[in-house]
Amino acid sequence: MENEITNKVSNSGIISIDLEEFYTPGERILFDIKPHLFQELILKEKDFREFIKTNNWSFYETKIVGLICSADAIVPTWAYMLLAIALEPYAKKVYFGSLNEVESLLFSEKLNSIDISIYKDARIVIKGCGEKKLPINAHVQLTTLLKPFAKSIMYGEPCSTVPLYKSKT
């Protein structure tokens, strides 16, 4: 008599969420304002406005741009705003922050756009392994979005999970 092998994971009703599916494709690039400061300390408005006006912004075509200043300088907020205006016709997206912060913001936008209520009373595993390095903030945000709806939340792979939350109802 043959023993039938049963896939308990697929029969468990567990829903696996892979955060990589929320990854926004596109090249990420930083724009550092530091080279446009006088002696890496001061932003001269006239010179900066001239740079904004004459720079070829097409290099940033379809890229996701993070705006930063790597110098220890006080940069007025309007300087970043001018950069955003100059980049907007070319860049796919423009944010203030490092590439890690930009990645977090991209995931946040995607996660905030999904209808979490579809996971009401679901047993969920947030997938743990993947090819891309995902921001921890994406995991935290997804967990907090799911908690009011999910029956349980786990982390890892359906066959080997770390339990995180179980509803009391």
N, C-alpha and C positions, 0 to 999 in steps of 0.2 A: 504494500500500500504506500503510495507516494504522499509525502507530507507537503501540503500546500504552503507556500511562503506568502505571508501577508505583509503588506507594506503598512505598518501601523501609523507611520507619519502621514502618508497621504489620506488615510482613513480617519485621522484625528480631527479634521475640520480646522486645523491651525492655518491661519493666513500669514504668509511670509511677505514682509515688506522690504524691498531692496532699495535703500536710499540712493544707490547709483542711478536708479531710474529717474531721479529728480535732478540729476546733474545737467547743468546748462552747458551745451557744447560751445566751443569758441576759444580762441587763444586769449590768454590773460597776459596783461602787460602793465607795468608800473610807469607812471609819469612822475618823475621826481622834480620838484620845483627848485631844488638846490642849485643846479647850474645857472639858474636865471636870477639868482640873488647877487647883489653887489657884495663882494668879499665874503660870500656865503653867510651873510648876516642880515642884510637889509634888502627889501624889495623896493626898487625904485619904480613908482607907478608908470611914469612916462616910458621908460625902457621896457617894462613888462607889457604894457599895452601895445608897443611897437612889435614886440616879439609875437604876441597873440595875433596881430594883424598880418604879419608877414610870413609866419611859419606855414610850411606845407603840412597840413593836418591829415592828408590822405594816407600817410603811413599807418594811421590808426583805424583805417577802414575795416569794419566788421570785428574789431578787437574789443575785448572787455577790459576797460581801463580803470586802474586804481590810482588815485591821486595822493601823493605823499610829499613830505619834505623831510629828507634824511639829515638835514643840517639842524643844529640847535638854534633855530631862529624863530622869531615871531613873524608869522605870515598872516596877513589880514585875510579874513574869511572871503572877501570879495575876489581875491586872487584865484581861489579855487573855483569860485562861481564863474569867473571869466573863462577859466580853462574848460569847465563843463560846457559852457555855451559854445566855445570854439570846437570842442570835440564832438558835440551832439550830432552834427550832420554826418559824421564819419563812423564813430564808434558804435558798437552794438549796444553797449551799456557803459556808463561812467559812474564811479563811486568814489567816495573819499575813504582811503584806508589801504592797508597792506594787502597783498594777495590773499593772505589767510582771512582777513576781514571781508574782502570782496567775495571770497568763496562762501563764507557764512551768510552774507547778504543774499547771494544768488539762491542758496538753498532755502533761506527764509521766505523769499518771494514765492518759490514753487510750493513749499509746504503750506503757506497761508492761502494758497489758491485751491487746495483740494477740499472736497466735502468729507470731513472726518466722520460725519454721522453714519456713513455707510459701514463703519466698523463697530456699530452698536452691538454690544454683547459678543463681540468676536474674541477669539483667542489668537493673539498676534505675536509673531516673532519678528523682531527687527533684525534683519540680516547683519551678521557681524563681519564677514570676510568678503573681500572684493578686490578689484583691480585698482581702484582709485583710492587715494587717501582722502577720506571724507572729514569735514570739520566736526569736531565733537559737538559743537553747538547744534548741528543738524540732528544729531541723535537726541540731544536734550529737548529740542523744540518738538520733534516728532513725538517723543514720550509724553510731554506735557499736553500736546494736542489730543493724543489718543486716550489718556487716562480717564477723562469723564465718560467715555463711550465704551471702552474695551472691557471685556470680562477678565482678561489677563494679558499682560505684556511680558514678553521674554526677549532675551538678546542672544544672538548666536545663529545657529543653524537648527532647523526643525528636529534633527536627530540628537542634538547636543545643545541645550539652552541653559541660560542663566535666568532664573525667574526674577522679575523685577516688581511686578504688581499683580495683585489678585483682588477683584472686586469682592466686597463683603456681601453683595446681594446675590 
